[in-house]
Amino acid sequence: MTGGGGFLGSFLVERLRDLGTPAEGLFVPRRAEFDLTREADVERLYDAARPDVVIHLAAEVGGIGANRENPGRFFYANMAMGLHLIEHARRRGVEKFVQVGTICAYPKHTPVPFREQDLWSGYPEETNAPYGIAKKALLVMCQAYREQYELNAIYLLPVNLYGPRDNFDLQSSHVIPAMIRKFVEARAGGTGSVELWGDGSPSREFLYVEDAAEGILAAAALYDGAEPVNLGTGREIRIKDLAETISRTVGYSGAMVWNTAKPNGQPRRCLDVSRARERFGFEARTSFEDGLKRTIAWYLAHRQTTEPKRRGPMGVSHPPARV
């Protein structure tokens, strides 16, 4: 499984081990050993792992700020990793390839709820378009390789993830960990106001990381179709309401200052999740309230002992077979 050392990947690894996957059946490389943007390293990876199933989670990704600072890098790294991994999965006769995509692949003004058939109805939101388009190109590659080479490649579209162990670095984090950190630090420092990006009007849907891991494993075990599949909850929340919920939960009572010079990002995000339910029985189980409390509790317990880190390629993992 690529990305097994990252946020989502760490929960997938734990779940696979809980299900009885032996240590020798789970290959989780690290970037220090394998740079997946290099074809030679991908070849070495397949030589070492001899996988039956590959779950490709590895990504270079971040929030709006990180996307604006690294459009070229995010396009190249994500495109190159998927390109090499899928091609060499085909050459090695891998039984199944699970490509984890991104909700950023959807057009900026996709009708809500987002249906998988709307992926090609427009251009993605500009701040994350290079990342989203690179990931969406891998959907085309999976479908083309299925048609020509009979590679059993599936493509999943998880919505915005959150949970314990997330990235809380303000330079590269997503909205929930960034808000949690800002409000906790403001409360601790007695700061009278917190600056937030945009105007608070966009909406987002969030999927708890352990639910996402369950959805990916369910698809790996039960889904063999060519069509992309959304993974989410089907429920959205406005960013302004999210900020108020987080500030209240962490006990911050100061003001929120919305910096409207900063971008809002995509206006709305909310998925149609019926295909995942119908094709492999996935439904998210964790309520947003419970998931948010667990995430805040984890950050409060670890903020003094963990160093913030930038996201990068996450490693390799898979269902009960070798990756």
N, C-alpha and C positions, 0 to 999 in steps of 0.2 A: 504494500500500500504506500503510495507516495503521499507525503504530508503527514505521516504517522507521528511525527514529533511536534506537530502544530496544535492549534486550538481544537478544531473539530477532530483531527486525526487522533489525538490522545484519548478521546472518549471512544472512538471506534476501536482502537487497540484494546482498551479495557473491556469493551463489550465482547469482542471476539475471544478474549481470554476467558471471560465469564462463561461463554458458550462452549468452552472446552477446546479451543484451538491450541494445539501444542506450540511451544516456542519455536520449534524447528519448522513449523508450517506457516509462520508469520514473519515476513521479511520487511523490516522497517529501516531503510537507509537514512543517513543524515547527509546534509549538504556538504559537510566537510569531506565526505567520502565520494559523493556522487553529485556533480553539478548537472542537473537534468536538462539544462539548456545546451549542453554539449553532447552531440551524438555519440562520441566515443565513450562517454561516461554512461549513457543509457545502454549501450551495448555491454559494457562491463556489468551493469546492474542486472541485465537479463541473464548474463552468464552466471552471476553469483546466485540469483534468486530462483531461476528456473520456474517461473510462475505458471500456475494453471489459471488464476484469476488475478486481474490487476484492478485496484481501485485507485484512480488518479485524483488525489485531493490537492497536490502541491500547487501553490500559486504565489505570485507576487501581487499583493493587494493591500488596500488601505482605504481610508475614508476620502472625502472630497478633496481635502488638502493634499494628501499623498498622491491622489490621481492627477491633480493639476500639476504637481511638481515632477511627476515621472511618467508622462504619457508614452514616450517612446520605450522606456524600459519595461513598463507594464505590458505593452503590446508584444514586444519581442520575447520577453521571458515566458509569458503564458502561452504564446503561440509556439515557441520553440520546444518547450517541454512536452506539450500535447502532441505536436507533430512527430517528434522522435519516438515517444512512448507508444503511440498508436501504430506507427509504421513497423516498429520492431516487435510489437505484439503480433502483428500480422505475419511477420517473417518467422516468428518462433512458434506459431500455431497456438497461441494463448486461447483458452476455452471461452473466456469472457473478459471484456474490458468495460469498466464502469467509469465513465467520464463525468466528473462533477463540474457543472457549469456555474453560471452566475445570473442572478436576477437583473444585473446591469446590462444583459444582452437585450432586454426588452426595449422597444421604442419609447422615446420620451413621453409621448402622449398616448400610450396604450390604454384602451378602454378598460375600466375596472368592472369586474375582476379580470386580471390578466389571464387569458387563455393561451395555451401553448401554440395554437394556430395563429396567434397574433404576433409571433416573434419577428415576422418579416414585413410588418405593416408600416415600418418607418425607421428612422435613425435613432440610436440610443441618446440618452441625455448626454450633453456635450462633455461634462467634466469627467465622466468615466467611460466615454465611448471607446477609446483605444483598448481598454481592458475588456469591455463587454464584447466588442467585435472579435477580438482574438479568441475569446472563449466560444463565441457563437460559431466561428469558423470551424472549431473542433466538432461541433454538432454535424456540420456538413461532411467533415472527414469521416466521422463515425458512420454516417449513413452511406457514404460512397464506398467505404471499405466493406460494409455489410453487403451492399449490392454486388460489388465486383469480386470480393475475396471471401465472402461469407463469414467475416469476423463478427462475432456476437458482441457488438458494442452498443451499450445503452447510454443515455444522456439524461442527467438529472439537473433540475434548476431549483436549488434551495434558496429561500428568501433570506433576508438579513438575519444572521445568527447572533445569539448573545448567550452569556452564561459564565460560570466560573472558568478561570484560566484564560479569559479573553485578553487581548492586547490593550493595555491602559496607557500607552504612550500617546500623549496629546498630539504629537506630530504625525502619527500614522493610524490612530485608532478610529473605529467607527463610532456612531453617535451615542449608543448606550454607555459603553465604557468611558467615553470622553466626558459625558455629562456626570456620570457617577463620580469620577475623579474630581472634576471641577467643583461639584457641590460639596463633596466631603472635605476637600482642601479649603474651600471658602468657609465652611462651618468651623473647621479646626483653627483657621487663622483669623476668625472674626471679620471676614471680608463682607462689606455691605452689599456688594452686587457681583453678579457673574455674567460675563459676556458669552452669548451664544450666537452661532452663525445663522444667517437668513432672517426670516420674519416669523418662523414657527408655523406657517400655514401648511406645508406639505404633510402628507401622511406616509407612514411606513407600516409594514407588517413584520413581525419578528417571530423567529422560531427558536425555541430553547435548544441548546446544542446537543443535549442527550436525546431529544426527540429527533433531531436531524440525523444523528448516528443510527438510530433505530430505523428511520426511513431508508437510509442508504443501504443498510444490511438487508432490509426486506426486499428492496429492488434487486440487489445483487443475487439474492436467493430465488426470487419469484418472477422477475420481469425480464423478458427477452425481446421486447419490441423495438422498432426503429424510431418511434415517436418520442420526442422529449417529454419529460414529466416534471411538473411543479412539485416542490415539497414545501409546505407551509401550513398555516393555521386557517387561512381564509378570513382573518380579522385584522383591521388596520387601526392605527392610532395617530392622531395629529402630533407633530413634533412638539408643539406648544403644550399639549396635554401630557406628553411624555415627560417633558422637562418639569412640569408641575408635580407629576407623580413621583419622579425621582427625588426632587428637592424635598418633598414632604416625607418620603420614606427615609431619607438620610438625616432628616431633622434640620434642614437649612431653611431659614426664614427670611433671608435677604431678598434683594430685588434681582430680577432677570432682565438683562439688557440685550435686546436683539440687534445684532449688527447687520443691517440690511445691505451693506456694501458687499457682504459675503454671499456666495451662491446658495440657493435653496436646494439644488439638485432636482431630481425628478419630482413632479408635482404630487403624484400619488403612487403608492405601491400596495396592491392587495391582490392575492392570487385566487384563481379558481383551482381548488385542490381536489376536484372530483376524480380526475384521471388516476392519481396515486391511490385513492380509496378503491376505485373500481379495478385497477390492474394488479395491485399487490397488497391491498388492505391496509394502507398506511393512514393513520389519523394521529395528529399530535395530541399528547396526553397532558402536558404541563400547562397550567394556566399562566397567563402573562404575569399576574400578580405574584404567584409562587416563584416563577422563574426569576423575576426581578429581585425578590427578596433574597433568594439564594445567591444571585450574582453580587449583590451589594454586600452580603455577609462574607462572601469569599474575599472580596476586595478589602474589606475592613480587616480581615484576619491576616492578609498577606501584603498589604501595602508597604509595610516597613521592612519586609524581608525579601521581596522580589524586585529585581531591576526591570524597568520598562524595556520592552524590546520591539524592534521593528519586525513587521511580517516579512516573510520570505518563503522560498520553496520549503515545503513542510516534510517531505520524506516519502515511504511506500507501505500500504496495508491492503488486506483483502478478506473475503469470506472464507469459510472452512476449506482451504486449499492453499497452495503456495502462490505468493506474489513475488 
